[in-house]
Amino acid sequence: MSDINKDVHKPDLLGGRLCLDFANTVSWHDSSEKSQELLTSYEKLINWSLHANILKEQQSLSLLKKAESQPAKAKEVLQQAVELRESIYQIFSLVSNNETPVSKDLSILNEALGNAYGTMRVVPGKNKFSLELLNCEETLDGMLSPIVQSAIEILISEKELSRVKKCEGAPCGWLFLDTSRNRSRRWCSMADCGNRAKAKRFYHNKK
Ligand SMILES: [Zn+2]
């Protein structure tokens, strides 16, 4: 399968954290009519994971090959990934609005937690230790572990949690971590929602 990068919609990775980029794998996430699912097949999940640097090309190819021989399991993993993504989206949407996440979504994240950390090991690095994903090409859902880890890391960090925001270009709905010094970031992307807001304001003022 050499066409792994062919025909792939690659959403910009603007969230600033892996779990937020994963939450943004729906276009117009806050709209019931306009929203568009990007993870429509297991292959697309793999392609996104490659795009987001969770998987290396060789690992992606191994997983795709494995999925071909276990189509039912691959479909199940896709459903599981989408369910997890929606929970992550709901949790951080509420957090961005200073509200408490609902327990159903936290339960789904907690369920994924045991599995996620079971596939990781602490390894010594240069100035600190790091978590390394073990043989993620062994199981079809291997790419979910770092996403879960990323979500947990924001949730347990007061500093990061307070910086989770939702794009003001409603109903874009994309989430991001505002790392600007004065916490002034308002849009997922200045080039996209930011410009649209500016154009709208210009039109409004002219009227
Ligand atoms: Zn936006």
Boltz pocket constraint, residues with backbone or C-beta under 6 A from the ligand:
constraints:
  - pocket:
      binder: B
      contacts: [[A, 167], [A, 168], [A, 169], [A, 172], [A, 173], [A, 174], [A, 187], [A, 188], [A, 189], [A, 192], [A, 193]]
      max_distance: 6.0
